[in-house]
Amino acid sequence: MFDLKYREYFSGLGIGRIARDSDFCVPLGFLRNEYQIHYLYSGKRLYFVNGECYTMEAGSIALIDKKRIPKTCIIGGQYHDRLLIELKGDVFIELGRLLGFDFEKLFDQYYGVYDLKEIPEANEVLAELEQLIVNKGSLQEVLVKSKVLGLLCMVPTWKEKKVVKNQEKAIESSVSKQKRVHQVADYISKNYEKIHSVEALAETFYMSKSYLCRIFKEVINFTISEYINLHRIEASTQYLKAGKHSITEIANMVGYSSLTYFEKVFKREMHLSPLQYRKQEQRR
């Protein structure tokens, strides 16, 4: 069963509510590698981050830091009804600054799962947010964004409601697979510029290429190549901002032997060429 209750996208913010009885291999989302909020209306899901597992039940909310999205997975395999909010970093970081609110620090410090069942103020904001989406009306985008920011401002008060790590024996096999994949992900994070083939990576971890590719995509929600590119492009943005190296040198430093391919991947991910990105950063 799949029931898309609503799905709306505003500038820098996507929000959708979906009820379904299984998980898809491809997530139904809006943005790639941005901040996420998941809220569970009913059902049960398992939240994995850094190889650790936490249970989400009705009334649970998960905050996922942009930096941790490639190492975070939420799976269910049974009926659940959930809200997904995806936030584009640059838009909400700027909104936060205007309000004196450190958006990046919030997600970095408070990522994880919280039980909101006994926090009526948070549930009231979520209910109001849903009404704004369903009923539409004038100033909808402004009001929706203000409700999301209002919800985020409450997060520091939830400290005592953070969900503890799951210790259930029944999920040990899932946790074991998660840990194996995160070992590979950690290795990629530290060695992305030196990895030249998926075959060699699989041999390093004594796995077949097909098995590694399958479980990596299942857990991380990126293919291995996408994940390597994610780290290479992130590193290249730092080098481009620093302005000490040519674009050709940067391409080689992050692991690309072809400048043309580096420029193609960079533009696909950043929507700017490396040169355009460098000029943009120099103007700031």
C-alpha positions in Angstrom: 0.0 0.0 0.0 1.2 3.5 -0.8 -0.8 6.6 0.1 0.7 10.0 -0.8 -1.4 12.4 1.4 0.3 15.5 0.2 3.6 16.7 -1.3 4.5 20.4 -1.6 7.7 22.2 -2.5 8.6 25.8 -1.7 11.8 27.6 -2.3 14.3 25.7 -0.1 11.8 23.5 1.6 10.0 20.3 0.7 7.3 18.7 2.8 5.3 15.6 2.3 3.2 13.0 4.2 3.2 9.4 3.1 1.6 6.2 4.5 2.9 2.9 3.2 3.4 -0.7 4.3 7.0 -1.2 3.0 10.1 0.9 2.3 11.2 1.7 -1.2 14.8 1.4 -2.5 14.5 5.0 -3.7 13.3 7.5 -1.2 10.5 9.8 -2.1 12.0 13.2 -1.4 12.8 16.6 -2.8 16.3 17.6 -2.1 19.6 15.8 -2.2 21.9 15.7 0.8 20.1 18.4 2.8 18.8 18.7 6.3 15.8 16.4 7.1 13.1 16.1 9.7 11.0 12.9 10.0 7.9 12.7 12.1 6.0 9.4 12.7 2.2 9.6 13.0 1.8 5.9 13.3 3.7 2.6 12.8 7.3 1.8 13.7 10.6 2.5 12.0 14.3 1.9 12.8 16.7 4.9 12.7 20.3 4.0 12.0 23.2 6.5 12.3 26.9 5.7 12.6 26.1 2.0 13.0 23.8 2.5 16.0 20.1 1.8 16.0 17.2 3.7 17.5 13.5 2.8 17.4 11.0 5.4 16.1 7.3 4.9 17.2 4.2 7.1 16.8 5.0 10.6 18.1 8.8 10.3 17.4 10.7 12.9 15.5 14.1 12.5 13.9 16.5 15.3 13.1 19.1 14.5 10.5 22.1 16.7 10.1 23.1 17.4 6.5 26.7 16.2 7.2 25.3 12.9 8.5 22.7 12.1 5.8 25.0 9.7 3.9 25.5 7.8 7.1 21.9 7.8 8.3 19.1 5.4 7.3 15.5 5.1 8.4 13.8 1.8 7.5 10.5 0.2 8.5 9.4 -2.8 6.5 5.9 -2.5 7.9 3.1 0.0 7.9 3.9 3.6 8.8 2.6 7.0 8.3 5.2 9.7 8.3 5.9 13.3 7.6 9.2 14.3 5.8 10.5 17.8 5.8 13.6 18.6 3.8 15.4 21.9 4.3 17.9 23.4 1.9 20.8 24.5 4.0 21.7 27.9 2.4 18.1 29.1 2.5 17.5 28.2 6.2 20.9 29.2 7.4 20.3 32.7 6.1 16.7 32.8 7.6 18.3 31.6 10.9 20.8 34.4 10.8 18.1 37.0 10.3 16.4 35.7 13.4 19.7 35.3 15.4 19.3 31.5 15.1 22.3 29.2 14.4 20.7 26.6 12.1 23.9 24.6 11.4 24.8 24.3 15.1 21.3 23.2 16.0 21.4 20.2 13.6 25.0 19.4 14.5 24.3 19.4 18.2 20.8 17.9 18.4 20.6 15.4 15.6 18.9 12.1 16.6 15.4 10.8 17.6 13.1 12.4 20.2 9.8 11.3 21.7 7.3 14.2 21.4 4.2 12.4 22.8 4.3 14.5 26.0 5.3 17.8 24.3 1.9 19.4 23.4 3.5 22.6 22.0 5.5 20.6 19.4 2.4 18.6 18.4 0.4 21.7 18.1 2.9 23.3 15.7 2.9 20.1 13.6 -0.9 20.1 13.4 -0.9 23.7 12.4 1.7 23.0 9.8 -0.4 20.2 8.3 -3.4 22.5 8.1 -1.4 25.1 6.2 -0.3 22.5 3.7 -3.8 20.9 3.2 -5.8 24.2 3.1 -3.3 26.3 1.2 -4.3 30.0 1.1 -2.5 33.3 0.8 1.0 33.6 2.4 1.2 29.8 2.6 5.0 29.7 2.0 5.8 32.4 4.6 3.5 30.7 7.2 4.9 27.2 6.5 8.5 28.3 6.8 7.7 30.2 10.0 6.1 27.1 11.5 9.1 25.0 10.6 11.5 27.6 12.2 9.2 27.7 15.2 9.5 23.9 15.6 13.2 24.0 15.3 13.5 26.7 17.9 11.9 24.2 20.4 14.5 21.5 19.8 16.9 22.5 22.6 14.0 22.0 25.1 13.6 18.4 24.0 16.9 17.3 25.6 15.3 15.0 28.1 13.1 13.3 25.4 16.0 11.9 23.3 15.4 8.2 22.5 18.1 5.9 23.8 19.9 3.3 21.6 18.0 0.1 20.8 19.3 -3.1 22.4 16.8 -5.6 21.0 18.3 -8.9 20.0 15.8 -9.2 17.1 17.6 -6.4 15.1 21.1 -7.6 15.6 21.5 -8.8 12.0 20.3 -5.4 10.7 22.7 -3.6 13.1 25.6 -5.9 12.0 24.9 -5.0 8.3 24.7 -1.3 9.2 28.1 -1.5 11.0 29.8 -3.2 8.1 28.5 -0.6 5.6 29.5 2.2 7.9 33.1 0.8 8.1 33.2 1.0 4.4 31.7 4.5 4.5 34.3 5.6 7.1 37.1 4.3 4.9 35.7 6.2 1.9 35.5 9.4 3.9 39.2 9.1 4.8 40.5 7.8 1.5 38.1 9.1 -1.2 41.0 10.6 -3.3 42.8 7.2 -3.4 40.0 4.9 -4.4 40.2 4.0 -8.0 37.6 1.2 -8.4 34.7 -0.4 -6.6 36.4 -3.8 -7.2 39.5 -2.8 -5.2 37.3 -1.4 -2.4 35.3 -4.6 -2.2 38.6 -6.6 -2.0 39.8 -4.4 0.9 36.7 -5.5 2.9 36.7 -9.1 1.7 33.3 -8.8 0.0 32.1 -9.4 -3.5 31.5 -6.2 -5.6 27.8 -7.1 -6.2 27.1 -7.7 -2.5 28.9 -4.6 -1.3 27.1 -2.4 -3.9 23.8 -3.9 -2.9 24.1 -3.4 0.9 25.8 0.0 0.6 22.9 1.4 -1.5 20.4 -0.2 0.8 21.9 1.3 4.0 23.4 4.6 2.8 20.9 5.4 0.0 23.8 6.4 -2.3 25.7 4.2 -4.7 29.4 3.8 -3.8 30.3 6.0 -6.8 27.9 8.7 -5.7 29.2 8.6 -2.1 32.8 8.9 -3.3 31.8 11.8 -5.5 30.0 13.4 -2.6 33.2 13.5 -0.6 35.3 14.6 -3.5 33.1 17.5 -4.4 32.8 18.6 -0.7 36.6 18.6 -0.5 36.9 20.5 -3.8 34.7 23.3 -2.5 37.0 23.9 0.3 40.0 24.1 -2.0 38.2 26.4 -4.4 37.3 28.7 -1.5 40.9 28.8 -0.3 42.1 29.9 -3.8 45.6 28.4 -3.5 45.4 25.9 -6.3 44.3 25.8 -9.9 41.1 23.9 -10.9 43.2 21.2 -12.6 45.3 20.8 -9.4 42.2 20.5 -7.3 40.7 17.9 -9.6 43.8 15.7 -9.1 44.0 16.4 -5.4 40.5 15.0 -4.8 41.0 12.0 -7.0 39.9 12.9 -10.5 42.3 12.1 -13.3 40.1 13.9 -15.8 39.4 17.6 -15.5 36.4 17.3 -17.8 34.8 14.6 -15.6 35.5 16.6 -12.5 33.8 19.7 -14.0 30.8 17.6 -15.1 30.3 16.0 -11.6 30.8 19.3 -9.8 28.2 21.1 -12.0 25.7 18.3 -11.5 26.1 18.5 -7.7 26.6 22.2 -7.2 24.7 23.6 -10.2 27.7 25.8 -11.0 31.0 25.0 -12.7 34.1 25.0 -10.4 35.2 28.4 -11.9 31.8 29.9 -11.3 31.8 28.6 -7.7 35.2 30.1 -7.0 34.1 33.5 -8.4 30.9 33.4 -6.3 32.9 32.6 -3.2 35.4 35.4 -3.9 32.6 37.9 -4.1 31.3 37.1 -0.6 
